[in-house]
Amino acid sequence: MGNIAGRSILWGAIFGATAAFVASSCLSIVWSTGRTGHPGDLVPLMILWVPPVTIMGGGAAAVLFGVVAVIVSFSPARIEASPLSYAALGSLLSLGIILPFAAWVANGFLRALQGAQGTYILLPFALLPVAIAGLLTGWKVRSARS
């Protein structure tokens, strides 16, 4: 279990930080060019917001894919270490954090599902990077295992 967990944590942190960097950079561009953004907002966002999000995304992905590795290692007959299993389990586990957060922001699950308070942006910018990082992490873990 230690070997798969170590690889999952390492590659999860690398791919999670990369996915968080891309997602936060895209959000910075969208926010600075939107109706409420100002032309000079991009540079402060890229300097002050993107690095902490990248660091936190790498740490969160390391923990998330470490948990996925523990789940995979305790059920070797049912769940195999593969890109699909890492993406699916990582996405399901992250939904356990994204949905309550969206419900808190929107003041209820139903309002969050309707996109109140801008919660519609959480799925493409939070869940999609987790799924992509899961695919890549699962691919690296499986390739190192065989």
C-alpha positions in Angstrom: 0.0 0.0 0.0 2.8 2.4 0.8 4.2 2.3 -2.7 1.0 3.1 -4.5 0.1 5.8 -1.9 3.5 7.4 -2.3 3.2 7.5 -6.1 -0.4 8.7 -5.8 0.5 11.5 -3.5 3.5 12.6 -5.6 1.8 12.6 -9.0 -1.5 13.9 -7.5 0.4 16.9 -6.1 2.1 17.5 -9.4 -0.9 17.2 -11.6 -3.2 18.8 -9.1 -0.9 21.9 -8.9 -0.8 22.0 -12.7 -4.6 21.7 -13.0 -5.1 24.4 -10.3 -2.7 26.7 -12.1 -4.5 26.4 -15.4 -8.0 26.8 -13.8 -7.0 29.8 -11.7 -5.2 31.4 -14.7 -8.3 31.0 -16.8 -10.5 32.4 -14.0 -8.2 35.3 -13.7 -8.5 36.1 -17.4 -12.3 35.7 -17.3 -12.6 37.9 -14.2 -10.3 40.7 -15.5 -12.1 40.9 -18.9 -15.7 40.5 -17.7 -18.3 43.2 -17.2 -17.1 43.9 -13.7 -13.4 43.5 -14.4 -11.0 46.4 -15.1 -8.2 46.2 -17.7 -5.5 46.3 -15.0 -6.9 43.5 -12.9 -5.1 40.7 -14.7 -1.6 41.3 -13.3 -2.6 41.6 -9.6 -4.8 38.5 -10.0 -1.9 36.5 -11.6 0.5 37.6 -8.9 -1.6 37.6 -5.8 -4.3 34.9 -6.5 -2.8 32.3 -8.9 0.2 31.2 -6.8 -1.7 30.5 -3.6 -4.4 28.6 -5.5 -1.8 26.6 -7.3 -0.1 25.6 -4.0 -3.3 24.8 -2.3 -4.5 22.8 -5.3 -1.4 20.7 -5.2 -1.7 20.1 -1.5 -5.4 19.2 -1.8 -4.8 16.9 -4.7 -2.0 15.1 -2.8 -4.4 14.4 0.0 -7.3 13.5 -2.3 -5.3 11.1 -4.4 -3.7 9.7 -1.3 -7.1 8.8 -0.1 -8.0 7.4 -3.5 -4.8 5.2 -3.3 -5.9 3.9 0.1 -9.3 3.0 -1.2 -7.8 1.3 -4.3 -5.3 -0.6 -2.2 -7.9 -1.9 0.3 -10.1 -3.2 -2.5 -7.7 -4.8 -5.0 -10.2 -7.3 -6.3 -12.9 -4.7 -7.1 -11.1 -1.5 -7.9 -7.9 -1.5 -10.0 -5.5 1.4 -10.1 -6.4 2.9 -13.5 -7.0 6.4 -14.9 -10.7 5.9 -14.9 -10.8 4.7 -11.3 -8.7 7.6 -10.1 -10.8 10.1 -12.0 -14.1 8.7 -10.8 -13.1 8.2 -7.2 -11.4 11.6 -7.1 -14.4 13.3 -8.6 -16.8 11.6 -6.2 -14.7 12.5 -3.2 -14.3 16.1 -4.3 -18.1 16.4 -4.8 -18.3 15.7 -1.1 -16.6 19.1 -0.6 -17.8 21.1 -3.6 -21.5 20.5 -3.1 -21.7 21.5 0.6 -19.6 24.5 -0.2 -21.9 25.5 -3.1 -24.9 25.0 -0.8 -23.3 27.2 1.8 -22.6 30.0 -0.7 -26.0 29.8 -2.4 -27.9 29.3 0.9 -29.2 25.8 0.1 -28.7 22.8 -2.2 -31.6 23.6 -4.5 -30.4 27.2 -5.0 -26.8 25.9 -5.6 -28.1 23.5 -8.3 -29.9 26.4 -9.9 -26.7 28.4 -10.0 -27.4 31.1 -7.4 -24.5 33.3 -6.3 -22.4 32.1 -9.2 -22.1 28.5 -8.0 -22.5 27.2 -11.6 -18.8 28.0 -12.1 -17.7 25.5 -9.5 -18.3 22.4 -11.6 -16.1 23.3 -14.6 -13.4 25.1 -12.6 -13.3 22.7 -9.6 -14.6 19.3 -10.7 -13.1 19.2 -14.2 -9.5 19.8 -13.1 -9.9 17.1 -10.4 -11.1 14.6 -13.1 -8.2 15.5 -15.4 -5.7 15.3 -12.6 -7.2 12.0 -11.6 -6.8 10.6 -15.2 -3.2 11.7 -15.3 -2.4 10.5 -11.8 -4.1 7.1 -12.4 -2.1 6.8 -15.7 1.2 7.4 -13.9 0.4 5.1 -11.0 -0.7 2.3 -13.3 2.3 2.7 -15.6 4.7 2.5 -12.7 2.9 -0.5 -11.3 3.3 -2.6 -14.4 
